[in-house]
Amino acid sequence: GGACAGTRHRVLPCAPKYRPGVAADLLRTLDPRLALLFVRTKSDCEAVAAELARALPGRDVRALHGDMVQSARSRVANAARHNKGGSAVLVATDVASRGLDLPGVDLVVQFGLPRKNGKDGTVDTELYTHR
């Protein structure tokens, strides 16, 4: 399959250490109701969520990764799904996002392209489309 019809793709190249700041600027500027940010590792997930929470007071920023127990992942997904009138930001790893159904996502940010089996120099196009 391909990307959803009407989806716009933009590339904003920047060094990894600047990605959270660029993401915070995007979130302030575009002001989505629900945004998903994909990162590669659980440690990146926690660090980026913490940095965005500090940079974006008043927004509901949560981490979602594979080391969380299923009940915690469900609580995070439900909070994002039922966010009323606010602005929710979910920072997730690919493992945690599998099977995630979140209607109304206005913005998806990928901190780097997904790699086939985590191998540098490859792109997992199926995972990119799933995100």
Residue pairs with C-beta under 8 A, 6 or more apart in sequence:
1 129
2 129
3 9
3 129
12 22
12 26
14 22
16 111
16 112
19 48
19 111
20 47
20 48
20 51
20 52
20 55
21 55
23 37
23 48
23 52
23 109
23 111
24 51
24 52
24 55
24 56
26 107
26 109
27 35
27 52
27 56
27 59
27 87
27 89
27 107
28 56
30 106
30 107
31 87
32 87
32 105
32 106
32 107
33 83
33 86
33 87
33 88
33 104
33 106
34 80
34 83
34 87
34 88
34 90
34 102
34 104
34 105
34 106
34 107
35 87
35 88
35 89
35 90
35 105
35 106
35 107
35 108
35 109
36 90
36 92
36 97
36 102
36 105
36 107
36 108
36 109
36 131
37 48
37 52
37 89
37 90
37 91
37 92
37 108
37 109
37 110
37 111
38 92
38 93
38 94
38 97
38 108
38 109
38 110
38 111
38 114
38 131
39 45
39 48
39 91
39 92
39 93
39 111
40 93
40 94
40 111
40 112
40 115
40 118
41 93
42 65
42 66
42 67
42 93
44 93
44 111
45 63
45 64
45 65
45 91
45 92
45 93
45 96
46 63
46 65
48 63
48 91
48 111
49 61
49 62
49 63
49 89
49 91
52 59
52 61
52 89
52 91
53 59
53 61
56 89
58 87
59 86
59 87
59 88
59 89
60 79
60 80
60 83
60 86
60 87
60 88
60 89
61 88
61 89
61 91
62 76
62 79
62 80
62 88
62 89
62 90
62 91
63 76
63 91
63 92
64 73
64 76
64 77
64 90
64 91
64 92
64 93
64 96
64 97
64 100
65 92
65 93
65 95
65 96
66 93
66 95
66 96
68 76
68 96
73 96
76 90
77 90
77 100
77 102
79 88
80 88
80 90
80 102
81 102
81 103
90 102
92 100
94 114
94 127
94 130
94 131
97 130
97 131
108 131
110 128
110 131
113 123
113 124
113 128
114 123
114 124
114 127
114 128
114 131
115 121
115 122
115 123
115 124
116 122
116 123
116 124
117 124
